[in-house]
Amino acid sequence: MRDEMCLDADRWYEKETGGTFMGYRAEPNVAVVTAMIPGGPSAVRERHSFLPDLGWQHAEIASHYEQSGRLDTYLGDWHTHPGAVSGSLSWKDRACLKRIIKTPAARNPTPIMMLMCGDPRSWVLHSWVARLGRQLLFFDLLSEDEAAIEVYD
């Protein structure tokens, strides 16, 4: 899966690219990723933004969900930050995480967001898990924690 992500990142290096993760929660703080769904044929890739082909992705998510016996669900997203050194979430990334949490159809109060930073053949992965924290006046505060990545063959 990481290899697929790196190939996509290399292919679109001058622009951001990404996709979604499917899998299940083995424990409240442990997510097992079983599949990666790419951005789709009509995804919009720009230098500082990536918009997936949502209709295509939703169909792929539904198909994978059914094929898994309704066990694997949407866990979160990944995308690249070409040329970046820091794996910190941008304000756009935080806004996206809030949207995911507040979207009932996503059914995901703790989405994962993985950033791939760097250059072709030298991508560094940074994973985050987010949740809504307390409310400050009219604003929901987002709490994000760096997540550990374990790779199993």
Residue, then its C-alpha position, 0 to 999 in steps of 0.5 A: m500500500r505504501d508503495e502504491m502511495c509513493l508511486d502516485a506521489d512520484r507521478w504527480y510530484e509537482k502537484e498534490t495527490g492523495g486518496t482514502f484509507m479503508g479498514y477497521r479499528a482493532e482497539p479504540n486507538v488502533a486502526v488496521v488499514t486494509a485498502m487504499i483507494p486512490g484519488g480517482p480519474s477526475a481528481v483535481r491536483e494542484r500545486h497546493s491542493f488536492l480534491p478527490d473525485l468524490g463520486w468515484q471514491h464514494a462508489e469505491i468505498a461502498s464497494h469495498y465495504e460490501q466486499s469486506g462483509r461490511l467490516d472495513t469502513y472509511l478510516g481517513d485520507w492521505h495526501t502529499h505535500p510536495g517538497a515539504v520538510s514539516g509533516s504538520l497539518s495545514w489549516k486546510d487539513r484541519a478544516c478537512l478533518k473537521r468536515i469529516i468528523k461533522t459529516p454523518a455519512a462518514r461515521n468517523p469521529t476520529p479520522i486519520m490523516m496521513l501526509m507524505c512530505g518530501d521528494p520523489r523516492s524519499w517520501v516521509l510519512h506523518s500520520w495524525v488522528a483527530r477528534l473534536g475537542r471542547q467548544l470555544l464560543f462558536f468554534d469547535l476546537l480540533s485535537e490532533d495527535e501524531a499517530a504511530i505507523e506499523v507496517y505488517d506484511 
